[in-house]
Amino acid sequence: MYFSCLRASLALTIMASLTLSAGSASLAQTAFEAKPPVAPEEGGPRRWVVVGADVQLQSKPSSAAEVIRLLEKGEVLSNDGCQEAGHQIWCNVRSFRGGRGGFVGFQNLQPARGPDGIVPMGVDDSRRRAGKRDFDAKSKIACAQERGQALGSCEAATAQSDGGDAAVVVTFPNGFQRKLYFIHGEFVRASATMSGVGTDFAWNLTDDLYSIRVDDQRFELPIRLVFED
């Protein structure tokens, strides 16, 4: 039941319902009034959610700067720190899926909840922990190493962080390994190997199961490897 609810929540990750409530957001804004919000490296929120409509992503911390694009209400952005400029607080943001970053007025942002309902604070340490083999869970998963190959069995070990951030290390029977990275419950890339750089991929989440293709390889991961029980 928990994962069914979690899956439904993940499908709504770009909606404002995943953000803080209006009352909580007001408290968050008040807490930051004395000084600009800090980056995750200093213990700040890992991601923001856009709460305004037709919010401009500026190339510099100024309303007169180049407009890179318009942000959608409910869009989730990585927090790269905030600063004061022109009697206003501006936050340096970027899509966690990639692309050009820029600046947004802080009044248009709130700390973002992950699909698990948690507002992740501080730096995501899942990749570092996976590199040190400091895992939270292990499981056998379905996998295929070559294009057209039938699914077999691989060993998977995961290092998890709050908010749907995780690094999953998959080991094929021949010893070949691939790291799969998740942010905000979404698969975002894999580690670079001889198979490819890890950015040629497709994925979906159905019935608590991630189906992922990276380069020629395929993986089927239970959602519990990404989110803590």
C-alpha positions in Angstrom: 0.0 0.0 0.0 2.8 2.4 0.9 4.5 2.0 -2.5 1.2 2.3 -4.3 0.7 5.6 -2.7 4.3 6.6 -3.4 3.9 5.7 -7.0 0.8 7.9 -7.3 2.7 10.7 -5.7 5.7 10.3 -8.1 3.3 10.8 -11.0 2.5 14.2 -9.6 6.1 15.4 -9.0 5.7 18.6 -11.0 2.5 19.6 -9.3 2.3 22.1 -6.4 0.6 19.5 -4.2 4.1 18.1 -3.6 5.2 21.4 -2.0 4.9 22.7 1.5 1.4 23.8 2.5 0.7 27.5 2.3 1.1 28.0 6.0 4.4 26.1 6.1 5.6 28.0 3.1 4.9 31.3 4.9 6.9 30.1 7.8 9.8 29.2 5.4 9.7 32.6 3.8 9.7 34.3 7.2 12.7 32.2 8.3 14.7 33.3 5.3 13.8 37.0 5.6 16.9 37.9 7.7 19.3 36.5 5.1 19.2 34.7 1.8 18.5 30.9 1.9 21.6 28.7 1.9 22.7 26.1 -0.6 22.5 22.3 0.3 26.2 22.4 1.0 25.3 24.6 4.0 22.3 22.6 5.1 19.7 24.3 2.9 16.8 22.7 0.9 18.0 20.4 -1.8 15.4 21.6 -4.3 12.8 24.4 -4.8 9.4 24.2 -6.4 8.1 27.2 -8.5 4.9 28.6 -6.9 4.2 31.5 -9.3 2.9 31.6 -12.8 5.0 32.6 -15.8 8.1 33.0 -13.7 11.1 34.1 -15.6 14.5 32.3 -15.4 17.0 35.1 -15.7 20.6 34.8 -16.9 21.8 37.1 -14.0 20.2 38.1 -10.6 18.3 41.0 -12.1 14.9 41.5 -13.6 16.6 43.4 -16.5 18.8 40.4 -17.4 18.2 38.0 -20.3 15.2 35.7 -19.9 16.4 32.2 -20.5 12.9 30.7 -20.4 9.6 30.8 -18.5 9.2 28.3 -15.6 6.0 26.3 -15.1 4.2 26.5 -11.8 5.1 23.3 -9.9 8.4 22.8 -11.7 11.1 21.4 -9.4 14.6 22.9 -9.5 17.9 22.2 -7.9 19.0 24.8 -5.3 22.5 26.2 -6.1 22.3 28.9 -3.4 20.8 32.4 -3.1 22.0 36.0 -2.9 20.9 39.5 -2.4 21.0 41.8 -5.5 19.1 45.0 -6.2 17.2 44.9 -2.8 15.9 41.4 -3.8 16.8 37.9 -3.0 17.7 35.8 -6.1 18.2 32.1 -6.1 20.5 30.3 -8.5 18.6 27.3 -9.9 18.7 24.6 -12.6 16.6 21.7 -13.6 17.8 18.5 -11.9 17.2 16.8 -15.3 19.9 19.0 -16.9 20.0 22.1 -19.1 21.0 25.7 -18.5 20.6 27.2 -15.1 19.8 30.8 -14.1 18.3 33.0 -11.4 14.8 33.3 -10.0 13.3 35.7 -7.5 13.0 33.9 -4.1 9.4 35.1 -3.7 8.5 32.6 -6.5 10.0 29.6 -4.8 9.3 27.2 -1.9 11.3 24.2 -0.5 10.1 21.2 -2.5 8.9 17.9 -1.0 10.0 14.7 -2.6 7.5 12.1 -3.8 8.0 10.5 -0.4 6.6 13.6 1.3 10.0 14.6 2.7 11.7 18.0 2.1 15.3 16.8 1.6 17.9 19.1 3.2 21.6 19.2 2.7 23.7 17.5 0.1 22.6 14.2 -1.5 25.3 11.8 -0.3 23.9 8.7 -2.1 26.6 8.6 -4.9 29.4 9.1 -2.4 28.1 6.3 -0.2 27.6 4.0 -3.1 31.2 4.6 -4.1 32.2 3.5 -0.6 29.8 0.5 -0.7 27.8 1.9 2.2 24.5 0.5 1.1 21.0 0.6 2.6 19.5 -2.4 0.8 20.3 -5.2 -1.6 18.2 -7.2 -3.9 18.2 -9.4 -7.1 16.7 -7.6 -10.1 15.9 -8.5 -13.7 18.6 -7.3 -16.2 20.0 -7.8 -19.6 23.5 -6.7 -20.7 23.2 -6.9 -24.5 20.6 -5.6 -26.9 18.0 -8.3 -27.6 19.2 -10.5 -24.8 16.5 -12.1 -22.6 16.3 -10.8 -19.0 18.4 -12.6 -16.5 19.3 -11.9 -12.9 21.7 -9.3 -11.4 22.7 -8.2 -8.0 21.7 -4.7 -7.0 22.7 -2.6 -4.0 21.4 0.8 -3.2 22.5 3.9 -1.2 19.4 6.0 -0.5 18.8 9.6 0.5 15.7 11.5 1.4 13.3 12.9 -1.3 13.8 10.1 -3.8 17.5 10.4 -4.3 19.4 7.2 -4.7 22.4 5.5 -6.3 21.9 1.8 -7.3 24.9 -0.3 -8.2 24.0 -3.2 -10.5 26.4 -6.1 -10.9 25.9 -8.5 -13.9 26.9 -12.2 -13.6 30.2 -11.5 -15.5 31.2 -8.9 -12.9 30.4 -5.8 -15.1 28.8 -3.0 -13.0 26.6 -0.1 -13.9 25.5 2.7 -11.4 22.0 4.0 -11.8 21.3 7.5 -10.4 17.9 8.8 -9.3 16.9 12.3 -8.3 13.4 13.2 -6.9 12.3 9.7 -7.7 13.2 10.0 -11.4 16.0 8.1 -13.2 18.4 10.8 -14.5 21.5 9.0 -15.8 23.9 6.1 -15.4 27.6 5.9 -14.9 29.9 6.1 -17.9 31.3 2.8 -19.1 32.6 1.2 -22.3 28.9 0.8 -23.2 28.3 4.5 -23.3 28.3 7.7 -21.2 25.0 6.9 -19.5 22.8 9.6 -21.0 21.2 7.5 -23.7 18.2 6.1 -21.8 14.5 5.6 -21.4 12.5 4.7 -18.3 9.1 4.4 -16.8 7.6 3.5 -13.5 4.6 1.0 -13.5 3.2 -1.0 -10.6 6.1 -0.2 -8.2 8.6 -1.3 -10.9 11.1 0.9 -12.7 11.8 -0.3 -16.3 15.0 1.3 -17.5 17.1 1.1 -20.7 20.6 2.6 -20.7 22.5 2.2 -23.9 22.2 -1.6 -24.7 21.4 -2.6 -21.2 18.0 -3.1 -19.5 17.0 -3.1 -15.8 13.9 -3.7 -13.8 14.1 -2.3 -10.3 11.5 -2.5 -7.5 10.7 1.0 -6.2 11.9 0.1 -2.7 15.5 0.3 -4.0 15.0 4.1 -4.6 12.7 5.0 -1.6 13.3 4.0 2.0 10.7 1.8 3.5 
